[in-house]
Amino acid sequence: MHIQPRLRSPLVFLPILAVGLAAIALLADPQAAHSQNKANDHYGLVILNDGYVLSGKVMREGTVNDTDPVTGTPFSYPKGFFLVDDGPRRMYFSQKQVRVVTKMDPPIDDRVDFPIKALTDLRLGAKMPPIEGVLDVGIFNGNLERSFKFRTTVHDKVDMVTFVDIKQRIGTMTPYFVRLDSATKAPWPSVYLTREFTPETLTMALDSHKDFQEQPGMTPAALVARRFRYADFFTRAGYYDVAEKELKHILETYPDQKERVVERQTAIARLKAREGFEEIKRLHNGGQIALVRSRLEKFPVEKVPEDTLAALRELKTEYEGVQERSKQVVGYMSNLLPQIDDPYRSLFTEASKTIAEDMNFDSLPRLETFLSQAKQAERQTKAGKAPDMKPAELMSLAITGWLLGNGAAEANAPMASRLWKTRQFLIDYLRNKDGAAERKKLLNQYMSERSDSLAIDDITRIIPTLPPVDPVAEITTKTTETTLGQGARSVTYQVKLPPEYRHSRLYPVLIVLHKEGEKSADMIAKWADQAAENGYILVAPEWERTPGGYTYDDHNEHETVLKTIRDLRQRFQVDSDRIFLFGQGHGANMAHDVGLSHPDLFAAVSSMGVDPQYQAMHYWRSGQYVPFYVVTGTNSGKSEERVHELFEHWIGNQYPMLWVDYKGRGSDWFAGEVPNVFDWMRTKRRAFPIHQVGTDGMGEKFGREYFTVRPTDNSFYWLTTDHIEPTRLIPSMKQWRYLEAARMTAKIDSTKNEIKVSEQGLKQLTIWLGRNAKGENMVDFDKPVTVQLGLPNPPLVKKVTPSAAFLLEDLFQRGDRQRLFFAKIEIGQ
């Protein structure tokens, strides 16, 4: 069972917080809610087609020149971009992505401005240089200042990298964002999510502000108002422990305020209950069944909103039912097996053992028909009647349902036996490392009593439920390291499994590429907590072989990711339709390049601080089926301009991309975006464009052809090439601008059983044929397939026969159990 969690957004006015914060708003003091009466026509809740939620000031298509109210700096809003501005960030996307826009009230503007002291070292005429990489960030001192060191490039006669050390000071705080201002060198505002700062820093800042300090001669009413404003600030910021501590202090000091304190405590309890239940749903969807069961038992039900309480009880009842039904399934199978005669008893005994060991919350629904019929047989026996089904037929329901899904369960012992033998054969075949000849012997033996069509149907239905080919013997949540191969082309990656990982459940994978100069362990540390909560296998390859960052030229850089993916598929239960790629800094450059060079491998790509160049710019069309979540800062210099250029292509073509641009920030680690990225990934699945790969435009500005300038960038869903014309290949990045890329696209007309192919710069092309997850074939294999190559080439008419041998050897090589092909058409050399 998959439970839809509400999206976690830091915005205080999102639905998850609406009820509790409405109560806080009603209780708030007038000076804390002065913005309630402001015009709110431009504020809205935007729900995208994928379910992702954005909130803020909504701006539609058109060119707008304005002054940003948060930073005080001018900005231009580009034509054609749909924009939501939530204060610290501007989020750009295409109009086509929008499902719903709803007007709403703006958030309560509890803004705290800090006085600016004399800044003798601030040169007002100076210009802030672009932040091309953050090197070190200090800790705030008592003056609310910290050091900030970064890398930039001075463009003079010769570009020269230099390092800058500047002081930042807290200038403005709200429950949602914090603006820091420069205290030295050049004027520079930059904006952060409040949750990027520790509660210690926030309390230190508010405690130092005059609006929260007790002054001589203040009336008790004024003192109480300040303390409630303090508590309300931290409630809206989501730091409930700080707010509750302050409320307790108010109650101890001013007992007459008990009613107001209790109202706020109740509102906080409701907020905590809602957020706690949302966390439970994330843990459930991440497969942490034991932890969820424990959380449900201990969940405090006092002061819980009715809708949350009802959902909580429903989930708890479901868990209790699953536990009971699991025991029943095991009991019924144990009772049935002694009643089954050979030749099925030994085979069914092995099957029942596997089912009992691997049965979990996700797989139990496959056995519902078996459980229902077993209960009916039990009732009939107790009533002195002969059961409608024999023991072997009942066990067949369990086995076929387990392998094919509950809807395909059949009380057919020969069929159940055949399918279980197919499963055994597939495991033996895929684990055989003795070479293709030995695997062929296994296949011939299996095929001796089967036709290709029957075998393919059985095989394709069972493959997704198989265990890993080479499963790790020891399952641990500690970070482990794996090295593949030896020498210069060896690949090393670190992996951290989610809690309660088991080989019988499919898991999404997040591959994170560290920034230049860091190590894979640094990236694991940044993502570990959220990956664990959301149930992701977290993987960090060591991609930087030599200092200097990403090169775009080194074949081994791409191989680091590609070999890692294949090895993960062998060792763990990977959902290949949910492999995600992330990168920071130069790792972001690599993530964009790898994601666009191999789009058929990934469900989505995200990045922080990317500077897209070369192939990552030229391949923008390859993102038409791969969503990107790109986080940057407006003070990133040239890289910001290149991201803007990239999104002009993407948004202009209505691609499913989201650009999150932080005001005043540079190429940085945006810690507040980590939970947002997981929320955004939640609904993403790898695309399989079964009828069309790109569109033919025959030119740089038109069409969505897949471009390639490297021999390794040769696979686009069901089109691949093994031979690109040498004149279309790029020898090095320096010769980039003089190159015309090779390109390809294809479309399948199912009514004519025809494939229309368009290409330039290729000497060979392969069309791979199979079926999608719904069981739909790409072509009608019972009829000849016509391939239209375009003039002056004559059509190629060919009968294509699906082959179990082809399917299995391709699966052995790629290890992708969610994308199966069982025939191909080769054109050219």
N, C-alpha and C positions, 0 to 999 in steps of 0.2 A: 504494500500500500504506500503510495506516494502522497504526502500531505503538502499542500501548497502553503508555504510560509509567506507571511507578508514581507514585503521588501523592507530591509533595514536601511533607513536613510537617517543621516544625522539631523535632518531638518526637523525642527520641533513641531511643525504643523502637518506632518504626514499622518495618515490614518491610524497607524499603530499607537500614536500618542494623543490622538484627538480628544478622547473622553477625559483622561486625567488632566491634560493641560488646559482643557476648557475650564475645568474646575479651578486650576491654579490661576487662570486669567481672570476669572470672576473675583477671586480673592485678592488679586494683586492690588498694590497701592496705585493711585492715579499716576504718579510720576513715573512708575515703572511701565505703564501701558499707554503712554501718551500718543503712540503712533496708531492706536486702534482707529482713530477718527480720520486718518489719512486716506486719500483716494486709493482704491485697490483694484482699479480696473485692469491693471496689467499683471496682477498676480494670478497664478493658476497652477493647477495640478495637471501635468502632462503624462499620459500613459502611452508608452510606445507599443508597437505591434507585438513585441516579444514579452510584454508585461512589465518591463522595467519602468519605474516611476521617477519622475523629476518634478521638482516644485520650485517656484520662484517667479521672477518677473519674466513674462513671456513676450518675446518679440518675434514677429513674423517676417516674411520676406520683405526686403527693402533696404535701402542704405540709410543708416542713421549715424549722425555725428553727435556725440553726447559727452558729458563729463561723468565719470563713474562716481557715485555717491560714497563708495567705500574708500577708494584710494585718492579721490580728488583729481585723477588724471584723465585726460581726454582719450576717447577711444572711438573707433569707427566700426560699425556693424556691417559686415559685407552683405551685398545683395545675394539672394538665393539661399542663405543659410537660415534655418530655424534655430532660435536661440532661447535658452532659459538661463537667467542670471539669478543665482541664489545668494549673492553677496560676495563670497570669496572666489567663486568660480563662474565662468561662462561655459555653457554646454551647448555645442553645435551638433546639428543632425539634419537630415533631410525631411522635408514636409511629408514625404511618402511614408516615413516611419511612424508618423503620429496616428494613434488610434482614437484617443479622446483628449480633449482639453476642457478642463472644468475651472470656472472662476472660483476664487477662494479669498479669504481674508489674508492679508500679509501677516507674518509672525509678529509677536509682541517684540517691540524694539527696545529691549532693556540694554541700552548702549552706555558703556562706561568709557569716557575719554580721560586719558591721563595727561596732566599738564606737561608742556614741553619746556624743559630747562634750557638755559643758555648753552648753545652748542658751538663752541668756538672753532671746532675742527670741521664743521660742516660747510663746504664750499657750495654756495647756492647756485653758482653758475656752472658747476661741474655736471657732467652727464654720467649716470650710472652705467658701467660697462655690462655687457651680457654675461650671465652666469652660465658657463658651459659645463660646469661640474662642481658640485659641492664637496669640499675636502674635509671640513671639520666644523661642527657646531658646538658652541660652548653651553654652559649652564647659566641660567639667569642669576644675577647677583641681587643684592638688596636694593639697588637702584633700578631694577627691572631691565638690566642690560645684559647682553651676551655677545660673545665674539662669533663672527661668521666668516669662514675662510672659503674662498672659491677660486676656480680656475677660469681665466678668460683669455681672449686673444686680442692683442693690439695690432690693428691693421695699419701699418705704415708702409714704408718701402718694402719691408719684408714682414710677413705675418709672424708674430712672436707670442708664444704662450707665456702668460705671466700669472702670478698668484696675488690675490687681494685679500686683505684682512680688514673687515669693517665691523663696526659695532651696531647692533640692532637694539631697539628699545620698544617695549610695549607701548603702543599709541592708543589703541582702542580695543575693548573687549566686549563681546556679546555672548550670549549662551551658545551661539552657533559658530562664530568666527572670531579670530584675533588678528588685528592688523599690527604689524611691526613696522617701525620707522627707523631709518638709518640715523645714527647719532654722530657719525663721522663721514668724512669724504664727500659723497654726493647725496642729494635728496633721493630717497628711495622707499616707498611704501610697498609692503608685500603682505599677503593675506594667507592665513592658515585656518583650517578647521579647529575649533576649540578642542576637540577630542585628540588633537595631536600633542597637546600639552598635558603634563601631569597635574593631578589635583593640587599637589604642593605648590607648583608654580602659580596656578590660578588663585589659590587662597592667599598666597603671598602678595599677589598683585592687588586683589580686592581689599585685603587687610590694610594695605598702604594708602588706599584711596580715601580722600576726605569724605566722600559720600557714605562711607561705611565705618567711619571712626566716630567714637563718642566724643563730643565736644562739650566743654563746660557750659552750663546754663541751658542745655537742651531739655526740652520737656519729655516726660516719659513716652508720650504718644510719638514724638519724633524718633526717639531711640528705638521703640518697637517697630516703627515703619522701616527703619534702616535694617534691622535684623531680619524682618520678613522679606525685604527685598533681596537680602543676601541669600537667604534660603531658597527663594524663588529662582534666583539666577542659577544656582547649581542644580535645581530640579530641572529647569529647561535645558541645561547643558548635559543632563544625563548622569551627573555625579551625585547619585542619590545618598550615598553614605555621608558626604559632606553636608548635604541639605538636612538630613535627619539629625545629624549631630547638632547643627545650629538650631533646629526646632526644639530639640531636647533642652538646649541651653536657654532658649526663650521661655520655655515652660517652667524651668527651675527659677529663673530670675523674675518672670512676670506671670505668676499663677493665674491671674485674671484673664490671660490670653489663651486659656485652655481650649476654648471652642474653636478659635482660629487655628491653633496648632493642630488639633485633632483633624480638622477639615483638610489641612495640608498633608498630614501624615496619611490620611485615608487616600488622598489623591496619589501620593507617591506609592503607596502599597498597590494601588490599581495599576499604575504604570509598570512597577516592577513585576507584577503578576503577568501582564500582557507580554512584556519583553522576555520574562522567564519561560512562558509557554512558547513564544516564537523560537527561543533557543532549543527547547525540547523538540520542536518540529524539525529544526535543522539537524539535530542529533539523530532523530528518527530517520530522516531521509538520507543521512550519512551512514546508516547501518549500525549505529551504536545501541543495539537493542537492550543489552543489560543495563547500560547507564540510563537509558530512557525509563526503563521499568523502575529503577531506583528513584529517579527524579519524580516520577508520577506518584510513587508511594509517599514521598516526603514533601510533596508540593503543598504549601500553605494555602488553604482554601478560604481563609478569612479575608474579607475586603476585596475579593476577586470579582471583577465585572461578570455579569450574568452570561454574556456571550462567551467569554473566556472559560468560565466554569463549565458551561455546557460542552464546549469543545474538549476540555480537559477530561471530563467524565466519559465522553464518547471514545477518546483515544485510550483511556485506561481500561474501559470495557473491551475494546478491541484487543488490547494486549493480553488481558485475562483470557479472552476467547482463544487467541492464538496459542497460548500456553496449553490450554486444555485440549484443543484440537490436535496439537502436535503429539501429546501423550496418547490420544485416542488412535491416531494414525499408526504409531509405533505398536500399540497393543493389538490392533486389528491385523497388521501384517504378521506379527509374531504368532497369532492364533491361526492364521490362514496357511502359513508355510508348511506345517506338518501334514496338512490335508491335501497337498498337491503332489501328484505322482510325477515320476520321471517321464519324459526327458526335461521337464520344466523346473523341477524343484531346485536343483543346484544353481541354475542360472537365476531364478527368481530370488533365491536366498542371497546371492551376491548383490542383486539389484536392490533388495530391501535394505541391506546393510548400508549401501551407498546413500540411499534416500534418507535413512534415519540419521546418518552422520552429517549430511549436508543440508538437512531441512532447516529452514529459518523463516523469519517473518516474511521475507520477499517471495520465497518459493512455495510456501504452504498452499497458496491459492491454486497451484497446479493439481492439488490432490483433493479438491472439494468434491468432485464427482465420485471418486473412490470412497471418500469418507461417508458421503450420503448413502451410497449403495451398500457399504459395509454395515452401516447402522440399520438399514432396512433388512438386510439378511439376518442380522442379529435378532431383530424383532420377530421376524418370521420363524426363526428357529425356536425362540422362546414360546411362540404361540403354537408350536407343534406342526408347523408347515414346512414344506421343503422350500429353501430359498430360491428366488428367481434366477440367481447366478451361482455358478459353481466357484469353488475357491480359486481355481486358476484364472477364471474370467475376472473375478474381483481384483486379483493381483495384477492382471493385465491392465485394468483401469489405472492402477497406481503407477505402473511403469510407463505406459504410453502418455498419461497425463504429465508425469514428471519430465519426460523427454520432449514432448511436443506442446505442452500447455493444456490446461483443463478442458478447453473447448474441443480439443482433438483426442481426448481420452476414449479408448475403445476396449470393450470386453472381448478381446481377440488374442488368445494366447500365442498362436503362431506369429502374429504381427508384433506383439510385445517381445517375443524371443528374438525375432529378426532385428528389431530396432536396438535391443540391448547388445546384440552381437555386433551391430554396426558401430555402436559407441565403443566397444572394446577394440574393434579394428582401427577406428580413427585414432584412438589414444596410442596404439602400437605403431601405427604409420607415422604419426607426427613426432613421436619420440625416437624414431629410428634414425640414427646418425651414421649408418653404414653405407650411405650412398643411394643414388637414385635407382640403381639396379635392384638392390635389396628391397627398397620400398615398392618397386614394381612387382616383385614376387608376392609381397603381402597383398597388394591390390588384385593381382590375378587370382589369388586364392579366394579373396572375398567376392570377386565378380563372377566366379565360376557358376553361380546359380542366379545371377541377377542381370538385368539389362541396364544400360547406361541411364535410361530415364528413371527407372525405379531406384537405382542407387543414388542418383543426384537428388531426387526428392527426399530420400531418407537422410542423406548426408547433410544437405543444406538445413534441414530442420533440427538436426542434432548438434551441429558444430557450435552454435552459440552457447550451448549449455555445458560444453566440455570443460574439464579442469585445465589449469595451465600445463603447457607441454613439459616444462622443466621447473616445477614449483620449488621455491626456496624451502629448505627443510625446516629452518627456524624462523618463525614469525615473531617479529619484535617491533615495537614502536620506536625503538632507538634508531638513530640515523646510521645507516650502513653504507659502505662504499664498495663499488664494483668497478673493476678494470677489465676491459675487453681488448684482446689482442696485445701485441707487444711493439715496442719501438715507436717511431715517429707517428704512426697512424693508430696508436692505441687510443682508447676512449675510456675516460673515467667519469663516473657520475655518482652522486649521493642520492639516496632514497629514504624517505621517511613515510612509513605506512600509517594509515589512520587507526585510531583505537578500534579494537574488536575486528580488525581485518580478518577475512577468511577467504579461502580459495573458491568457495562456492557462490560468491556474490560478485557481480560486475561493479567495478569502481572507476570513477572518472580520474583523470591524470592531469596534474598541472606541472608543466616543465618551466622552470624559472631560470633565466640566464642572468648571471651576475654582471654588475657594471665593471668597467675596466679597472684593473688593479685590485679587485676583490677576489674572494674565493667562493666556491660553491656553498661552503658551510655558512657564509654570511647571508646568502640568499635563503637558505633553509631556515635560519633563525628569524628572518623577517616574515615568513609566510606560515610558519609551523602551527601556530595556535589556530588561525582561521582555517587552514587546510584540515586540521584534526576535527574541528567542530563541524565542518561541512562534509567530511568523509572523503577527502581526496588523497590519492597517492601523490605525494610531493616529491619532485625529482629536480635535482640541480646538477647539470653537467659541468665539468671543468673545461670550458671552451677556449680560454685564452692561453695559447701555447707559448707565446713570447710577448713581452711588454709592448704596449702601443695600441691596444684595442682591436676592434673588428676591422678586417682588411677587405672584405668582399671578394678577395681573390683566392683565398686558401680553401681548397676543396675539403680539407679536414675539418674546417669549422662547421660546415653543413653536415658532414658525416658524424660529427659528435652528437647531433640531435637525432639524425636518422637511425644510426646504430643503437642509440639509447632506446628509441621507441621500439625497435624490433626486439631488443633484449628484454624490455619490460613485458612485452606480450608473451614471451616464453616463460618468465618467472612468476608473473602475477596475473590476477584475473582483471585484465584491463578492458574497459569499454572503449574500443577504438573509435566509436562515434562521439566520445566525450574526452578527447585529448586536447588540452589547451596549452598555449604557449605564451609566456610573458618574458619581458626583458627590461632592464634598467640601464640607462646610459648607453654605452657601446653594446651592451647586451640587448637593449631595445632596438638598436640599429640591426643587430643580428636577427632578432625576433621578427622584425618586419620583412627582412630579406628572406629568411627561411620560410616564414608563413606564406609569402607571396610566390616564392619559388616552388613550394610543395603544398599548394592549397588543399589538395585532396586528403591530407593527413590530419587536418585540424578542424575542431568545431568552432574555434574563435581564437583571436590573438589580442593581447593587451600589452601596453608598454607605458613606461614613465621616462620622460626626458629623452625622447627619440630625436635623432637628427637624420631623417631619411634621405639617402643619396643613392646615386647610381642605379643598380637593379631595383632597389626598394622604391625608387621613384618611377622607373620605367615600367615596372610590372604592376602598376596600380590596378589594371583591369582584372588581375588575378584575385582581387578581393571581392568580386561580385557575389560570391556565395559564402565568403568568410567574414563574419563581423569582426570589427576592430574597436577596441576601447583604448583611446589614446589620451594620456594625461601629460600635459606640458605646463610650462609657466610662461607668462607673457614677456618676461625679461630673459628669454633664452637666445636672443640674437638671431643669427642666420637660420638656425634650426627651426625657430618659430615660423619664419617665412616659408621654409620648405614644407612644414606641416600644413600651413595654410594652403600652399599650392596643391599638396596632395589631396586635401579635403575639398578643394574646388573641383577636382576630378571626381572624387567619390560622391559628394553631395549632388553635384551636377548630374550624375548618372543614377542617383537615388539608391546608392549602395547602403547596406545596413551598418553604418559606422557612427560612432559617438566620440566627439572630441571634447575633453574636459580641460579647460584652460584656466589655471590659477593666476590671479592678478598679482603681478610684481614678482612672481617666483621665477626661478630658472630651471636648469636641468637638475632635478632634485629627487629625493625619495619622499613620496607623498604618502605618508603612513596612513592618513585618514581615508585613503582610497581603497585600502585592502579589503575591508568588508563590502564596499561597493562593488568591487570587481567580482567577488563571489556571488553577490546578488544578481549581477548582470549575467554571469555565466550560467546561472541556475537553469534556464530554459534552453540553452544553446545545445544543438546537436549538429554533427557534421552533415553537410549537405551531400545529396547524391542526385545531381541533375540528370535524371534518367533519359530525358528526351533531347536535351540540348546542352552543349558545352560552349558557352560564349555565343556571340553573334558576329557575323562577318561584315566588317565595315571597310576593309581593304584600304586602310589609311590610318595615320597617327591620331586624327581627331574623331573618327567615327568608328563605331563598332566596338565589340568587346572581345576581340581575339585574345588568345593566350600567347604572350610574348616569351621568347627565350633567347638568351645570348650565351648560355653556358651549357655544355653537354650534360651536366647533371640535373639541370632544370628541365626535365623531359617527361613529366607525368602530370596530367591534368584530368583527374577523375577517370574517364574511360578512353582517353587518348594519350598515347605515349609515342616517343620517337627515340630511335637509337642512332640516328645519323642526321646531324644538322650541317648544312653547308658551311665549310670553313670560313667563308667570307662573312657569315652572320655571327660568328663567335667573337667574343671580346677577349683579346689577349691580356689586357690589364685595364685598370680603372682609368689610367691616363688617356687611353684611346676611346673612352666611352662615347664622346660626342660625335665621333665619326662613324658610328656603327648603325646599320639598319638591322633590326632584330628579325629573327625568324618568328613565324606566327602560325597558329592553327585554330580551327573551330569546326564544329560538326553539329548536325541536327538530324534527329530520327523522325521520319514520317511513318507512324505505325499503320496508317491506313494503306500505304503502298509498300510497307516493309522495305523502306528505302532509307539509306543513310547518305546525307549530303555533306561532303567534306570540303573544306577550303583551307589551303595552306600556302605559305610562302617560305622559301629557304630551307625546306626539308627534303631529304633524299629518301626518307623511310618514315612510315607512319603505321602504328598498330591501333586497331579498334578493339577494345575489350568488351565482351558481352556477358551479361549475367542477369540478375534480377535484383530488385530492391527489397527492403525489409518487409514490404507488404506482399511479397511473392509475385510481383508483376515482372514479367520478362521484358527486356529491352526491345527484343524483336520476336517475331513469330518464327520459332525454329522449325516448324513444320513446312515452311515455305522458303524458297530461295530469297536471299537478301541481295538487294541492289545497292551498290555503292557508287554515288555520283561524285566524280573527282573534279568536275568542271572542265570546260573546254581548254585544250583540244583533246583531252583524254576521253576515251569511250567509257561507258558505264561498266562496272565490274559486277557481274551477276554470279553469286556463289551460294551453294547450299552449306549452311553452317550447322554442324552437329555437336551438341553439347557432349562433353567428355568428363567422366568422373576422374580419369587420370589427370587431365589438364587441371581440373578444379583443385585436386589434392596437392599436386606438386606446386602450384601457384600459392596455395595456402601454406605449404611448408616453407616456401621461400619468404613470403611476406609476413606471415603470422597474423594477418588481419582477419578476424573471424566475423566481423560485421560487414565486410565488403567482399563478396564472393563472385568470382568470374569462372565460367566453365567453357568458354570458347573465345577465339580471337580471329580477326582478319588482318593480315599483314599486307601492306602496300609498299612497293618499292623494294630496295635492297634489304 
